Amino acid sequence: MKHPRILVVDDEPQITRVLRHSLAAHGYDIRTAADGMSALDTLKDFKPDLVITDLQMPEMSGLELCRAIRYISQIAIIVLSVKGDERTKVAALDAGADDYVTKPFGMDELLARVRAALRRGPSD
């Protein structure tokens, strides 16, 4: 049985470590990227079923990454950000994100949102 593939994009090594460990422990195949440009490169080869991305990153913001992914794919995108104001959430959803989770977050809730996003349909 194929393990769902998830690309985690965050410039905070502690966040990527925690997500990699927790998601892998639940049977997901995980790759990480520290910025949007690296994420786009990884996206081509890894072909994830889901992307989890931060918004505030160097070189390419999470909003720009969402737009770039939406231009080429309909894979699920979950934004994971410290910014919790309504304006930012709406901007992320309008840029192509399917869901939005604020930091700090509960791992059980994030895992439930991952399962829900993956249920909605296969990646391109």
Phi and psi in degrees as a GROMACS rama.xvg file:
@    title "Ramachandran Plot"
@    xaxis  label "Phi"
@    yaxis  label "Psi"
@TYPE xy
-74.1427  133.446  LYS-2
-85.1068  132.068  HIS-3
-58.0375  141.323  PRO-4
-100.073  131.7  ARG-5
-127.873  130.798  ILE-6
-102.383  120.837  LEU-7
-103.008  124.399  VAL-8
-120.675  111.402  VAL-9
-160.772  140.203  ASP-10
-88.0725  2.42977  ASP-11
-98.8099  108.468  GLU-12
-55.9471  -34.4874  PRO-13
-63.8967  -41.3526  GLN-14
-65.3925  -46.933  ILE-15
-63.8464  -36.9464  THR-16
-62.7577  -48.4909  ARG-17
-62.1969  -46.0552  VAL-18
-65.6222  -43.2234  LEU-19
-58.028  -48.9011  ARG-20
-62.8589  -50.0845  HIS-21
-66.3588  -44.6654  SER-22
-68.8289  -40.5788  LEU-23
-63.5175  -37.2786  ALA-24
-63.6712  -21.2061  ALA-25
-100.085  15.2517  HIS-26
91.6407  10.3201  GLY-27
-91.4421  146.365  TYR-28
-88.8554  118.783  ASP-29
-115.451  138.776  ILE-30
-129.24  153.597  ARG-31
-126.943  156.462  THR-32
-142.788  146.169  ALA-33
-93.9  -7.49989  ALA-34
-157.497  169.994  ASP-35
-63.7074  -39.2045  GLY-36
-64.7269  -44.2664  MET-37
-63.2922  -37.1067  SER-38
-61.9015  -43.4136  ALA-39
-63.7061  -38.2786  LEU-40
-64.035  -45.112  ASP-41
-65.5376  -37.022  THR-42
-55.7821  -39.4816  LEU-43
-64.166  -42.8929  LYS-44
-88.9762  -38.8389  ASP-45
-80.1711  -31.7319  PHE-46
49.9832  65.4768  LYS-47
-70.7917  159.08  PRO-48
-88.2159  -18.4865  ASP-49
-153.724  142.883  LEU-50
-118.004  131.345  VAL-51
-112.25  119.811  ILE-52
-132.236  146.427  THR-53
-79.6967  166.082  ASP-54
-96.2493  -42.7078  LEU-55
-93.4004  99.2169  GLN-56
-139.403  157.502  MET-57
-71.1199  155.267  PRO-58
71.9242  -50.7883  GLU-59
-141.068  121.303  MET-60
-70.738  164.989  SER-61
-62.3341  -33.2004  GLY-62
-64.0413  -44.5668  LEU-63
-63.9298  -38.369  GLU-64
-63.5648  -44.4804  LEU-65
-56.9627  -46.1372  CYS-66
-62.0195  -43.5604  ARG-67
-64.3666  -41.6962  ALA-68
-64.6158  -44.5785  ILE-69
-62.3582  -28.5434  ARG-70
-66.1789  -30.5723  TYR-71
-114.053  -11.8096  ILE-72
-156.176  161.397  SER-73
-113.967  20.6637  GLN-74
-61.749  154.762  ILE-75
-68.8118  141.682  ALA-76
-130.089  126.887  ILE-77
-114.433  125.29  ILE-78
-88.9945  134.942  VAL-79
-125.382  105.074  LEU-80
-141.84  152.797  SER-81
-73.931  -21.5933  VAL-82
-77.2146  118.076  LYS-83
-115.661  9.20156  GLY-84
-76.922  153.562  ASP-85
-59.2094  -41.9939  GLU-86
-58.3318  -43.8831  ARG-87
-67.8088  -41.6201  THR-88
-61.3689  -45.4396  LYS-89
-63.0584  -42.5657  VAL-90
-60.6102  -41.5887  ALA-91
-66.3958  -44.4432  ALA-92
-64.5274  -40.354  LEU-93
-67.9647  -26.5608  ASP-94
-79.2186  -9.33655  ALA-95
126.254  -4.15505  GLY-96
-67.3187  146.175  ALA-97
-95.0543  -22.1203  ASP-98
-154.384  163.577  ASP-99
-142.941  126.268  TYR-100
-126.046  132.894  VAL-101
-93.4059  145.854  THR-102
-88.3674  141.695  LYS-103
-71.3979  153.907  PRO-104
-130.165  157.786  PHE-105
-91.2772  131.508  GLY-106
-62.294  -37.3377  MET-107
-61.6829  -42.3831  ASP-108
-65.2269  -44.0055  GLU-109
-61.5795  -42.9058  LEU-110
-61.464  -39.2296  LEU-111
-64.3682  -40.025  ALA-112
-68.1828  -35.6819  ARG-113
-62.8331  -48.4446  VAL-114
-59.3531  -42.6325  ARG-115
-63.6864  -43.8576  ALA-116
-63.3869  -40.3483  ALA-117
-70.9737  -28.4741  LEU-118
-68.7286  -27.4817  ARG-119
-66.5879  -19.5002  ARG-120
155.849  161.282  GLY-121
-72.7268  157.974  PRO-122
-75.9021  170.81  SER-123
